[in-house]
Amino acid sequence: MNKKREKLRAQVKSRFYYLFWGAATVSVFAGQLYVGSGYRQMSRSFNRIMDAIVVELVPPRGRHPMMVPPEHQFEDPIQYIND
């Protein structure tokens, strides 16, 4: 009779063990669903923002002050020495 009581006690312990880990698994799975849905919402709002932004590429109007003007590119440098 004593052996039967110990066996019953071990089975009760086992049942609570599996209930605990089952509940932990379900809560982790639910948390993953919650985070995934939040990520999906954030992705959609980010895509809406990026679709609303219009980038217009306009070539520069003037030249950079450190660049040589194109009309003086091929002049003869000797004429400046003779002046």
C-alpha positions as CSV (number, residue, x, y, z in Angstrom):
1,M,0.0,0.0,0.0
2,N,2.9,2.3,0.8
3,K,4.4,1.8,-2.7
4,K,1.1,2.6,-4.3
5,R,0.9,6.0,-2.4
6,E,4.4,7.0,-3.6
7,K,3.6,6.1,-7.2
8,L,0.4,8.2,-7.0
9,R,2.3,11.1,-5.6
10,A,4.8,10.9,-8.4
11,Q,2.0,10.9,-11.0
12,V,0.4,14.0,-9.4
13,K,3.8,15.8,-9.5
14,S,4.2,14.8,-13.1
15,R,0.7,16.2,-14.0
16,F,1.6,19.7,-12.5
17,Y,5.0,19.6,-14.2
18,Y,3.3,19.2,-17.6
19,L,0.6,21.7,-16.8
20,F,3.3,24.3,-15.9
21,W,5.3,23.7,-19.1
22,G,2.2,23.6,-21.2
23,A,1.1,27.0,-19.8
24,A,4.6,28.4,-20.3
25,T,4.6,27.2,-24.0
26,V,1.2,28.7,-24.6
27,S,2.2,32.1,-23.1
28,V,5.4,32.2,-25.1
29,F,3.5,31.4,-28.3
30,A,0.9,34.1,-27.5
31,G,3.7,36.6,-26.9
32,Q,5.2,35.8,-30.2
33,L,1.9,36.4,-31.9
34,Y,1.6,39.8,-30.1
35,V,5.1,40.9,-31.1
36,G,4.5,39.7,-34.7
37,S,1.3,41.6,-35.1
38,G,3.0,44.8,-33.7
39,Y,5.8,44.4,-36.1
40,R,3.3,44.0,-39.0
41,Q,1.6,47.2,-37.9
42,M,4.9,49.1,-37.7
43,S,5.9,47.8,-41.1
44,R,2.7,49.0,-42.7
45,S,3.0,52.5,-41.2
46,F,6.6,52.7,-42.3
47,N,5.6,51.7,-45.8
48,R,2.9,54.4,-45.8
49,I,5.5,57.0,-44.7
50,M,8.0,55.9,-47.4
51,D,5.3,56.0,-50.1
52,A,4.4,59.5,-49.1
53,I,8.0,60.8,-49.5
54,V,8.8,62.2,-52.9
55,V,12.4,62.6,-53.8
56,E,13.2,65.0,-56.6
57,L,16.7,64.9,-58.0
58,V,17.6,68.3,-59.5
59,P,21.0,68.9,-61.1
60,P,22.9,71.7,-59.6
61,R,22.4,75.1,-61.2
62,G,25.8,76.6,-60.8
63,R,29.3,75.2,-60.7
64,H,31.2,74.5,-57.6
65,P,33.6,77.4,-56.7
66,M,36.6,75.0,-56.7
67,M,36.0,73.7,-60.2
68,V,37.6,75.1,-63.3
69,P,35.1,76.6,-65.6
70,P,34.7,74.6,-68.8
71,E,35.4,77.5,-71.2
72,H,39.0,77.8,-69.7
73,Q,39.7,74.2,-69.8
74,F,41.7,74.0,-73.0
75,E,43.2,77.5,-73.2
76,D,46.9,77.9,-73.8
77,P,48.6,78.6,-70.5
78,I,51.6,80.3,-72.3
79,Q,49.5,83.4,-73.1
80,Y,49.2,84.1,-69.4
81,I,52.9,84.0,-69.0
82,N,53.5,86.4,-71.9
83,D,51.1,89.0,-70.6
